């Protein structure tokens, strides 16, 4: 099950997010969605705090 969470970003945050998307595309061969990048970043943050899933 997935739950939607709305996130508001500044214009600069969106530009930075898009830059990360392009970097991932160069490494992996396809452009991930903004949502995919946000999910990956959130997952890494949660892992860094060692929170059990």
C-alpha positions as a Python dict, from the first residue, in 0.01 Angstrom:
ca = {
    (1, 'X'): (0, 0, 0),
    (2, 'X'): (123, 348, -82),
    (3, 'X'): (21, 672, 85),
    (4, 'X'): (59, 1004, -88),
    (5, 'X'): (249, 1279, 94),
    (6, 'X'): (253, 1631, -46),
    (7, 'X'): (585, 1815, -30),
    (8, 'X'): (641, 2180, -113),
    (9, 'X'): (979, 2270, -257),
    (10, 'X'): (1145, 2599, -340),
    (11, 'X'): (1229, 2676, -701),
    (12, 'X'): (1595, 2611, -619),
    (13, 'X'): (1513, 2274, -461),
    (14, 'X'): (1332, 2172, -781),
    (15, 'X'): (1630, 2281, -993),
    (16, 'X'): (1862, 2081, -768),
    (17, 'X'): (1628, 1781, -782),
    (18, 'X'): (1623, 1797, -1162),
    (19, 'X'): (2004, 1817, -1169),
    (20, 'X'): (2019, 1500, -959),
    (21, 'X'): (1774, 1334, -1198),
    (22, 'X'): (2003, 1412, -1492),
    (23, 'X'): (2306, 1280, -1304),
    (24, 'X'): (2120, 956, -1226),
    (25, 'X'): (2016, 932, -1593),
    (26, 'X'): (2382, 951, -1700),
    (27, 'X'): (2472, 672, -1457),
    (28, 'X'): (2169, 446, -1502),
    (29, 'X'): (2051, 522, -1855),
    (30, 'X'): (1700, 650, -1783),
    (31, 'X'): (1562, 962, -1619),
    (32, 'X'): (1387, 884, -1289),
    (33, 'X'): (1076, 1077, -1193),
    (34, 'X'): (1099, 1349, -933),
    (35, 'X'): (896, 1127, -703),
    (36, 'X'): (1142, 840, -749),
    (37, 'X'): (1434, 1064, -653),
    (38, 'X'): (1251, 1198, -347),
    (39, 'X'): (1166, 841, -241),
    (40, 'X'): (1531, 733, -279),
    (41, 'X'): (1650, 1033, -78),
    (42, 'X'): (1396, 967, 195),
    (43, 'X'): (1495, 600, 209),
    (44, 'X'): (1862, 698, 249),
    (45, 'X'): (1773, 944, 524),
    (46, 'X'): (1573, 682, 711),
    (47, 'X'): (1861, 433, 675),
    (48, 'X'): (2106, 691, 813),
    (49, 'X'): (1897, 710, 1130),
    (50, 'X'): (1879, 330, 1145),
    (51, 'X'): (1501, 332, 1176),
    (52, 'X'): (1349, -13, 1148),
    (53, 'X'): (1095, -66, 872),
}
